[in-house]
Amino acid sequence: MRDAAIGTGIAVDKMLALTGQIPTVQRANIVMPSAEDRAKIDVSHRALDAIARRLVESQRRYLAVCWQSLIEGARIVIRYAR
């Protein structure tokens, strides 16, 4: 009934008041890292960033070789097509 009433446009807080219910409260406890933990996290982030940079550079070199091979292959095909 509650979902049907809400679907018709009755506000949630009014529906809860009419049915005698109280709204639920969601709460989260967030633990902030200490300075020592933050330093460890920063070290690992820097290491992961370095790995990511190496992967991107490797991919760029690979794609450059692939494109170069493709262009060279196209030149050969054009040369023999003439």
Buried (B, 14 or more C-beta within 10 A) or exposed (E): EEEEBBEEEEEEEEBBEEEEEEEEEEEEEEEEEEEEEEEEEEEEEEEEEEEEEEEEEEEEEEEEEEEEEEEEEEEEEEEEEE
